[in-house]
Amino acid sequence: AIPRCATVSCTVGVQRMLPGTEQNVGLFLFSLFFFAAVLVLSLRPGQILTWVGKILNPLFLCFLAVLLLRALTAPLGDPAQFAPEGAYTSGAFATGLLEGYNTMDALAGLAFGIIVVGVIRDLGVQDPGAVARNTVRAGLLSSLLMALIYVLVATAGAPWG
C-alpha cells in the first residue's frame, strides 16, 4: 500500500493533469520518485544540509516564483469583493501575525540562527563582534525576503473568485 502522504501530495499535484484512468500510474510514478529521493538523502545523512541548502531550497524558490507569477499575472477573480471574516475583521495584521507564528517560524529561526553562526565562523570570521554583525545582517536579509514571500503568497492565496 502507498502511504497516505504520498497519495495526498500526488492527488493535489497531479490529479487535475491526468485523466481518471491514468491517475494510478501518476501516483505510482510520483511515489517512486519521492521515495527514491528519500532513499538517496537517507543514505547520505551528512550531506542533508548541502542538499537542502544548495539544491532543494533553490528549486523550491524557483517553483514558488513560477507559481506566484502565474497566480498574480492571471488572477481568477477580484479579491476586493470578499469581506474579512472572524478575527480578521477588527485586527487583521495582529491575527495574521499570531496565526503565522503558530507555525513555529520563530522557534525554527532560533535553531537556524545557530547554524548561521556556525557557517559564519566556518567562513573565517572569529571576532565575536563581527560574528554578531554578520548574523544580524543575515537575519535582516532573510526577514525581508521572507516578508516579501509571505506577502506574495498571501496575495496569491487571497480568494480570487
N, C-alpha and C positions, 0 to 999 in steps of 0.2 A: 504494500500500500504506500502511496505517496503522502508525505507529511502534509498536514493542513496548511502550514505557512507557505509551502511551495505552491499548493493548489490556489490559495487566495492570491498570491502575487501574480501567478500566471493568468488567473482569470481576470484580474483587474487590468493587466497589461496587454494581454493577447486576445481575450475573448471577442472584442469588437472587430478585430482584424481578420479573424478566421471564421469560415462558415462552420456551422454546428458539427458537421462530420469530421472536421479537421482539428477540433479543439483538443481532443485526447492526444493527438500527435504533437500539437503545440505544447501541451502540458508536459508530455514526456521529454521533449527536447529542452524545454526550459529547465525542468528538474535535473536532467543530465548535465547541462551546462552549469547550473547553480552548484550542484554537489561536487562536480569536478573542480570548480573554483575553491570550494570549501576544503576539499582534499589537498589541493596544492598549497593553500595557506596553512593548513594544519600540519603538513609535513615539514614546513619551514617556519616554526614559531618565532625564531629570532629575527625574521625578516618582515614580520607583520607591519611594524611601523613604516618600513620602507615601502611596502606595497600600498598601505593606506595613504601615506603622505605623498608618494611620487606617482602613483598610478590611479588608485580608486578615487581619491579626493578630486584630482583634476578632471577625471572622467565624469564624476558626479556634477561638478560645477559646469562643465560643458553641456551635459544633458539638461541640467536645470536652466541654463541660459537659453537653450533652444526652446524648452517648454515655456519659459516666461515670455520670450519674444513672440512665440506663437499666440499665447493667451492674451498678450497686451496689444498685439497688432491686429488681431482678428477676434474681438470680443463677441460673445454670443448674445449680449443684451446690454442694458444700461443699469449699472449698479445704483444710480441715483433714485430709481423707482422703489427701492426696498428700504423700509424704515428699520432702525436698530431695534433689537428685542432684548428683553430681560435686563440684566445689569448694565448692558451696553447703552441703554437709553440715557442714563444720567452720568456715567463715568466710564466712557469707552476706553480711554487711554489707561487708566488705573486697572480696570478689569482685564484688558488685554495684556498689560504688563504682568500682572499677577498670574493670570492663566498661562501665559507663555513661560514664566519661570517655574511653574509647576512641572514643567518637562525636565527639570533638573539641569538646565543650562548653567545656572550659577555654580552648582557643585562640580559639574564637568569642567567648567572654566578653571576652578581651583586645581583640579587634577592636571589639566593641560598646562597650567602655569608652571608646575614643577617640571614638566617636560621641556617647556620653553627655556627655563633657567638652565637646565642641563644641556640643551643644544647651544645656547649662547656660550656657556663655559667650554663646550667642546670646540667651538669656533675660535677659542683662544682668548676670550675676554675673561680676565681673572679678577680685576678690581671690583670689589663689591658695589661701588657706586655706579660703575659702567654697566655692570650686570643689571642693576636695578633700572637704570635709564633705558637700556635696550629692552628690558622686559616690559616697561611701561609703554614704550613706543610700539612694540609688537602687540600689546593689549589694545592700545588705542586704534591701531590699524585694523586689527581683527574685529574690534567692536563696530567700527564704522562700516566695514564690509558686511558684517552680519546684520547690522541695522538696514543696510541697503537691500540685502537679500530678503529680510523679513518684510520690508515694505513692499517689495516687488511680489513676493509670494502672497501677501495679504491682498494686494490689488488684483492679482491674477485669480485668487480664490474667492473674490467677492461674488455675490450672487448676480451673475450676468444675465439671468433671464431664462 
